[in-house]
């Protein structure tokens, strides 16, 4: 990257949000552990450094502290919350426990309009606070430039060295003009242009893939989901027929999933697609199993076995490609009491045995989810794939409650396709996080025509979410619910009742199993 901002992570739950805000300014950002040596940071030639917030106190015995020589690299530094306390701690100021914890919305008063962070911003700003400690003495060369009700040092500056500190969180949505403050730092202070574009990234990613892979063969597990689809298209753009995609039909896919994948990637993109129809194997192993966790383990093991055998048939390959995203590879710092302190290890083809001697290619590991979608469009993938909703790894097995059988999967598949079709028809599909049908292991009495029926119940689930961590149920229009129920009951044999799930997450989960 020609221009980038380094973000040192001290355990804040908002670290990735800061990185996102920087990229929204069309500037590349890289998250590094808080203790990254200054020499390593210098080699990356950043235009600026941001110190994230965190749950610790700078005066605590086990406080996470950076390499102090980062302040001698000659680049601008912005400390946010815990980050501003670090600035003060290292440069001769003083931090103490506040008499009053400042949490939630606050009003920031800008006292020095010449401060570059507040260029073209009003004197009064709504901001979001979340801290217990506060600055009580500024380091030499610093002066206060903004205050809140509880802090005269809510924003500080050393204009000569281009060091800044903010006691509030500009990156969160509750600080409505916060993105402009970050933009003022990366553009106005650090001098970054707007060079982070998806077209530029595509060109650079192609070069990097070619440099890593050379003339070797690459295998990719293609699921039909957004991440693996974009990874496949990107790799194919870079290395053509050196890539072989393996698509496993486990019998638990959405309606026409196998046909769509083969059409888009095999016939349209002309990439080498190895189709493994293992539906019978998966369904046979799931026979009689009702426990959700057992289902997942059976599916996971069967996938590994099928995929391993498929790679041997694909021929010798040195690399395994995965659609790993940026949030999946960032190791949150292991600080005691930090709710974000866990290492993510999810991959699209996760759980592969160690005896599969591949080197990894992860062409999306620098991107967030919505950036992956933009890259997919840049690569020419259809909107139906780029913006499709998340789908669980175990497929319909977690939406067929109870035993998974071919007949039950077919009932659910048909009902689910009606839900998707109607949501698209009314323009709501791409506006919701997930909308799907669930087959309940409950049969009830109904009357259809002059006949008594004893059939299954379909539950309709529609949720809105930003990241899947929390979710709220979508208030679908009554006429849409009526149409969904009518079509499912009339068109899907084996169903005589529909219900609508109005449970949020928490207390429920998005999926039923």
C-alpha positions in Angstrom: 0.0 0.0 0.0 1.5 3.4 -1.0 -0.5 5.3 1.7 -1.7 3.8 4.9 -2.6 4.6 8.5 -1.4 2.1 11.1 -3.9 1.4 13.9 -2.4 -0.1 17.1 -5.0 -2.2 18.9 -5.1 -2.0 22.7 -8.2 -4.2 23.0 -11.0 -1.8 22.1 -14.3 -3.3 20.9 -14.2 -0.4 18.4 -10.8 -1.0 16.8 -12.2 -2.5 13.6 -14.8 0.3 13.4 -11.9 2.8 13.4 -10.2 0.9 10.6 -13.5 1.0 8.7 -13.9 4.7 9.1 -10.4 5.2 7.7 -11.2 3.1 4.7 -14.4 5.0 4.2 -12.1 8.0 3.7 -10.6 6.1 0.8 -7.4 5.5 2.8 -6.0 2.1 3.6 -5.7 1.1 7.2 -3.8 -1.8 8.9 -4.5 -3.1 12.4 -1.4 -4.2 14.3 -1.0 -5.5 17.9 -0.3 -2.8 20.5 3.3 -4.0 21.1 4.4 -4.0 17.5 8.0 -2.8 17.4 8.5 0.8 16.2 11.1 -0.4 13.7 8.5 -2.8 12.1 6.0 0.1 11.9 8.6 2.3 10.3 9.3 -0.3 7.6 5.6 0.1 6.6 6.1 3.8 6.0 2.7 4.9 7.5 1.4 8.4 7.0 0.1 8.3 10.5 -0.5 6.2 13.6 -3.8 5.8 15.6 -3.8 4.4 19.1 -7.1 2.7 19.8 -9.1 2.7 23.0 -9.1 -0.3 25.4 -10.4 -1.6 28.7 -7.2 -1.1 30.7 -5.9 1.8 32.8 -2.5 3.1 31.9 -1.3 3.0 35.5 -2.4 -0.7 36.0 0.5 -3.1 36.6 -0.3 -5.2 33.5 -1.4 -2.3 31.2 -0.8 -2.9 27.5 1.9 -0.4 26.5 3.4 0.3 23.1 7.0 0.6 22.0 7.7 4.1 23.3 9.9 5.0 20.3 6.8 5.1 18.1 6.6 8.8 19.2 10.0 9.4 17.6 9.0 8.1 14.1 8.2 11.6 12.9 4.6 10.8 11.8 1.3 12.2 13.2 -0.2 10.3 16.0 -3.9 10.3 17.2 -4.8 8.7 20.5 -8.4 7.8 21.1 -9.7 7.3 24.7 -7.2 4.9 26.2 -4.9 6.1 23.4 -4.9 9.7 24.6 -4.1 8.5 28.1 -1.2 6.6 26.6 0.0 9.8 25.0 -0.1 11.7 28.3 1.5 8.8 30.2 4.5 8.4 27.8 5.1 12.1 27.2 5.0 13.5 30.7 1.4 14.1 31.5 -0.8 12.6 34.2 -3.8 10.3 34.1 -6.0 9.6 37.2 -9.2 7.8 38.0 -12.1 10.2 37.3 -14.4 11.1 40.1 -17.3 10.7 37.8 -17.3 8.0 35.0 -18.2 9.6 31.7 -20.3 7.2 29.6 -22.8 7.8 26.8 -23.7 10.9 24.9 -21.9 14.2 25.6 -21.5 17.6 24.2 -18.1 18.6 22.9 -17.2 22.3 22.9 -14.4 23.2 20.4 -12.4 25.9 22.1 -9.7 26.2 19.4 -11.2 26.3 15.9 -7.7 26.3 14.4 -7.1 22.7 15.4 -6.9 20.7 12.2 -9.1 17.9 13.6 -12.1 20.2 13.8 -11.7 22.0 10.4 -15.1 22.9 9.0 -16.9 21.6 12.0 -19.2 23.5 14.3 -18.3 24.7 17.8 -20.7 22.2 19.5 -20.6 18.5 18.6 -22.4 15.5 20.0 -19.9 12.8 20.9 -19.9 9.4 22.6 -17.9 8.8 25.8 -16.9 5.6 27.4 -14.1 6.0 30.0 -13.5 6.1 33.8 -10.0 7.6 33.8 -9.2 11.1 32.7 -6.3 13.4 32.0 -5.4 15.7 34.9 -2.1 17.1 33.6 -1.0 17.7 30.0 2.4 16.8 28.7 4.8 19.6 27.7 3.9 21.1 24.3 0.3 20.1 24.5 -2.7 22.3 24.9 -6.4 21.6 25.3 -8.5 22.3 22.2 -12.0 21.0 23.2 -13.9 20.1 26.4 -16.9 18.2 27.6 -19.1 18.6 30.7 -16.7 16.3 32.6 -13.4 16.9 31.0 -11.5 20.1 30.2 -9.1 17.9 28.2 -11.6 16.1 25.9 -9.3 16.9 22.9 -5.6 17.9 23.1 -3.0 18.8 20.6 0.7 19.3 20.1 0.6 21.2 16.9 4.3 21.2 16.3 4.7 17.4 16.4 1.2 16.7 15.0 0.2 14.7 18.1 -3.5 14.6 19.0 -5.7 13.0 21.6 -9.4 12.5 21.9 -11.1 11.4 25.1 -14.3 10.4 23.2 -14.9 7.9 20.4 -15.2 9.6 17.0 -15.6 6.3 15.2 -19.0 5.2 16.6 -22.3 6.2 15.1 -23.2 8.0 18.3 -20.6 10.6 17.4 -22.4 11.9 14.2 -19.6 14.1 13.0 -16.9 11.8 14.1 -16.1 10.4 10.7 -15.2 14.0 9.6 -12.8 14.3 12.5 -11.1 11.1 11.4 -11.1 12.4 7.8 -9.5 15.6 9.0 -6.7 13.5 10.6 -6.0 11.2 7.7 -6.3 13.9 4.9 -5.6 17.2 6.6 -3.0 16.2 9.1 -1.4 13.1 7.5 -1.7 14.3 3.9 -3.3 11.1 2.6 -5.0 11.2 -0.8 -8.0 9.1 -1.7 -6.1 6.2 -3.1 -8.0 3.2 -1.6 -10.4 2.3 -4.3 -11.7 -1.1 -5.2 -10.3 -0.9 -8.7 -6.9 -0.1 -7.4 -7.1 -2.9 -4.9 -8.2 -5.4 -7.6 -5.1 -4.5 -9.7 -2.8 -4.8 -6.7 -4.4 -8.1 -5.5 -4.0 -9.7 -8.9 -0.3 -8.8 -8.9 0.1 -10.1 -5.3 -1.6 -13.4 -6.1 0.6 -14.0 -9.2 3.7 -13.2 -7.1 2.7 -15.6 -4.4 1.5 -18.5 -6.6 3.8 -18.3 -9.5 3.0 -21.2 -11.9 1.7 -23.5 -9.1 -1.8 -24.9 -8.9 -4.5 -23.6 -6.5 -7.6 -25.4 -5.1 -10.5 -23.5 -3.7 -13.6 -24.8 -1.9 -16.4 -23.0 -3.5 -19.6 -22.8 -1.4 -21.7 -20.4 -3.5 -21.6 -17.9 -0.7 -20.3 -14.3 -1.2 -16.8 -14.8 0.2 -15.8 -17.9 -1.6 -17.5 -16.7 -4.8 -15.5 -13.4 -4.8 -12.3 -15.2 -4.0 -12.9 -17.6 -6.9 -13.5 -14.8 -9.4 -10.5 -12.9 -8.1 -8.1 -15.9 -8.3 -9.4 -16.8 -11.8 -8.7 -13.2 -12.9 -5.2 -13.6 -11.6 -4.2 -17.1 -12.5 -6.8 -18.6 -14.9 -6.7 -22.3 -15.2 -4.1 -22.7 -12.5 -7.2 -22.6 -10.2 -9.5 -25.5 -9.6 -12.7 -24.9 -7.6 -14.4 -27.8 -5.8 -18.1 -27.4 -5.2 -19.6 -30.0 -2.8 -23.3 -30.6 -3.0 -24.2 -31.9 0.5 -27.9 -32.2 -0.2 -28.5 -29.4 2.2 -28.3 -26.5 -0.2 -30.9 -23.9 -1.1 -33.2 -24.3 -4.1 -31.2 -24.5 -7.4 -27.9 -23.7 -5.6 -25.9 -26.3 -7.5 -27.3 -25.2 -10.9 -26.6 -21.5 -10.2 -23.0 -22.2 -9.1 -22.3 -24.3 -12.2 -24.0 -21.8 -14.5 -22.2 -18.7 -13.1 -18.7 -20.1 -12.6 -18.5 -23.0 -15.0 -20.3 -21.7 -18.1 -20.1 -18.0 -17.6 -16.7 -17.5 -16.0 -15.2 -20.5 -17.6 -13.2 -21.5 -14.6 -12.3 -25.1 -13.8 -15.1 -26.4 -11.5 -15.1 -29.8 -10.0 -18.6 -30.7 -8.9 -18.9 -33.3 -6.1 -22.5 -34.6 -5.7 -22.3 -36.1 -2.2 -25.9 -35.5 -1.2 -26.7 -39.1 -0.6 -23.7 -39.6 1.6 -24.5 -36.6 3.9 -28.2 -37.4 4.2 -27.4 -41.1 4.9 -25.1 -40.1 7.8 -27.8 -37.7 9.2 -30.5 -40.4 9.3 -32.1 -40.6 12.7 -30.0 -37.8 14.2 -32.0 -35.0 15.9 -29.4 -33.3 18.2 -28.2 -30.0 16.6 -24.6 -30.3 17.7 -24.4 -33.9 16.4 -25.7 -32.8 13.1 -23.0 -30.1 12.8 -20.2 -32.5 13.7 -21.5 -35.2 11.2 -21.7 -32.6 8.4 -18.2 -31.1 9.3 -16.5 -34.5 9.3 -18.3 -35.6 6.1 -17.2 -32.4 4.4 -13.6 -32.9 5.3 -13.6 -36.5 4.0 -15.3 -35.5 0.7 -13.1 -32.4 0.2 -9.9 -34.3 0.9 -10.8 -37.0 -1.6 -11.8 -34.4 -4.1 -8.5 -32.6 -3.9 -6.7 -35.8 -4.7 -8.8 -36.2 -7.9 -8.2 -32.6 -8.8 -4.5 -33.3 -9.1 -1.4 -32.0 -7.4 -1.7 -28.5 -6.0 0.6 -26.5 -3.8 -1.9 -23.9 -2.6 -5.4 -23.9 -0.9 -7.3 -20.7 -1.3 -9.8 -19.5 1.3 -12.3 -16.7 1.4 -11.0 -15.5 4.8 -12.0 -11.8 5.6 -10.1 -9.2 7.5 -12.1 -9.6 10.8 -11.4 -13.3 10.7 -7.6 -12.9 10.7 -7.2 -10.1 13.2 -6.0 -11.3 16.5 -7.6 -9.2 19.2 -5.0 -8.4 21.9 -5.1 -10.9 24.8 -5.9 -8.5 27.7 -7.6 -9.8 30.8 -11.2 -8.7 31.0 -11.2 -7.6 27.3 -14.5 -8.8 25.7 -12.9 -8.6 22.3 -9.9 -10.7 23.3 -10.3 -13.8 21.2 -8.7 -15.1 18.1 -11.0 -15.8 15.3 -10.2 -19.0 13.3 -13.3 -19.4 11.0 -12.5 -20.1 7.4 -14.8 -21.1 4.5 -13.2 -24.5 4.4 -12.5 -24.7 8.1 -11.5 -27.8 10.0 -9.3 -29.4 7.3 -6.9 -31.9 8.7 -3.2 -31.0 9.2 -2.0 -33.7 6.9 -3.3 -31.8 3.9 0.0 -30.1 3.1 -1.2 -26.9 1.4 0.1 -23.4 1.6 -2.7 -20.9 2.1 -3.8 -18.2 -0.3 -6.2 -15.7 1.3 -6.9 -13.0 -1.3 -9.6 -11.3 0.7 -7.9 -11.1 4.0 -7.4 -7.4 3.8 -11.2 -6.7 3.2 -14.3 -6.2 5.3 -17.6 -7.8 4.2 -19.0 -4.8 2.3 -15.7 -4.3 0.6 -15.8 -7.9 -0.6 -19.2 -7.2 -2.2 -17.8 -4.1 -4.0 -14.9 -6.2 -5.2 -17.4 -8.8 -6.5 -19.2 -6.2 -8.5 -15.9 -4.9 -9.9 -15.1 -8.5 -11.0 -18.4 -8.8 -12.8 -20.2 -11.2 -10.5 -24.0 -10.9 -10.6 -25.8 -9.0 -7.9 -27.7 -12.2 -6.9 -24.5 -13.7 -5.7 -22.7 -10.6 -4.4 -25.6 -9.5 -2.3 -27.1 -12.8 -1.3 -27.9 -13.3 2.3 -25.7 -15.3 4.8 -26.4 -19.0 4.8 -25.2 -21.4 7.5 -22.3 -23.8 6.8 -24.4 -26.9 7.7 -27.1 -25.6 5.3 -30.7 -26.6 5.7 -29.8 -29.1 8.4 -30.0 -26.3 11.0 -33.4 -25.2 9.6 -34.9 -28.6 9.5 -35.6 -29.1 13.1 -35.4 -32.7 14.3 -34.4 -35.4 11.9 -33.1 -34.4 8.4 -34.6 -36.4 5.6 -34.7 -35.9 1.8 -38.4 -35.3 2.0 -38.2 -32.7 4.7 -35.3 -30.9 3.0 -37.5 -30.7 -0.2 -40.4 -29.3 1.7 -38.2 -26.6 3.3 -36.4 -25.9 0.1 -39.7 -25.2 -1.7 -41.0 -23.0 1.1 -37.8 -21.1 1.4 -37.7 -20.3 -2.3 -41.2 -18.8 -2.0 -40.0 -16.6 0.9 -36.9 -15.4 -1.1 -39.0 -14.8 -4.3 -41.6 -12.7 -2.5 -39.0 -10.7 -0.6 -37.3 -9.8 -3.8 -40.6 -9.0 -5.5 -41.4 -6.4 -2.9 -37.9 -5.0 -2.7 -37.1 -6.1 0.8 -34.7 -9.0 0.3 -31.6 -6.8 -0.1 -32.7 -4.6 2.7 -32.7 -7.3 5.4 -29.8 -9.3 6.9 -31.6 -12.6 6.6 -35.0 -13.9 5.5 -35.7 -17.6 5.4 -38.1 -20.5 6.2 -37.7 -23.1 9.0 -39.4 -26.5 9.1 -40.7 -27.3 12.5 -41.0 -31.0 13.7 -44.6 -30.3 14.5 -47.6 -31.5 12.7 -51.1 -30.1 13.2 -54.6 -30.7 12.0 -55.8 -28.6 9.1 -58.6 -28.5 6.5 -57.8 -28.1 2.8 -60.9 -28.3 0.6 -63.1 -31.0 2.1 -60.2 -33.0 3.4 -58.7 -33.1 6.8 -54.8 -32.7 6.8 -52.1 -33.5 9.3 -49.1 -31.7 8.0 -46.0 -29.7 9.0 -45.6 -26.1 10.1 -43.3 -23.6 8.5 -41.9 -20.7 10.5 -40.8 -17.5 8.6 -37.8 -15.7 10.0 -36.8 -12.1 9.0 -34.1 -10.2 10.9 -32.1 -7.0 10.4 -28.6 -6.8 11.7 -25.2 -5.1 11.1 -22.9 -8.0 11.8 -25.0 -10.9 13.0 -23.9 -10.5 16.6 -27.3 -8.9 17.5 -30.5 -8.8 15.5 -34.0 -7.5 15.6 -37.0 -9.1 13.8 -38.2 -7.2 10.8 -41.8 -5.9 10.9 -42.9 -7.3 7.6 -46.1 -5.8 6.1 -49.3 -7.8 6.9 -50.2 -8.2 3.2 -46.7 -9.7 2.6 -47.1 -12.2 5.5 -50.5 -13.1 4.2 -49.2 -13.7 0.7 -46.3 -15.8 2.0 -48.5 -18.0 4.1 -51.0 -18.4 1.3 -48.5 -19.4 -1.3 -46.5 -21.8 1.0 -49.6 -23.6 2.2 -51.1 -23.8 -1.3 -47.9 -24.6 -3.2 -45.8 -26.7 -0.9 -47.1 -30.2 -0.4 -46.8 -31.3 3.3 -47.4 -27.9 4.9 -50.7 -26.7 6.3 -49.7 -23.9 8.7 -47.3 -20.9 8.8 -46.1 -18.9 11.7 -43.9 -15.7 11.9 -41.0 -15.6 14.3 -40.8 -12.3 16.3 -37.8 -13.1 18.5 -34.8 -10.8 18.5 -31.2 -11.8 19.2 -30.7 -11.9 22.2 -32.6 -13.7 23.7 -32.9 -15.9 20.6 -30.4 -16.7 17.9 -30.9 -15.9 14.2 -30.9 -19.6 13.2 -33.2 -22.0 15.1 -30.5 -24.6 15.7 
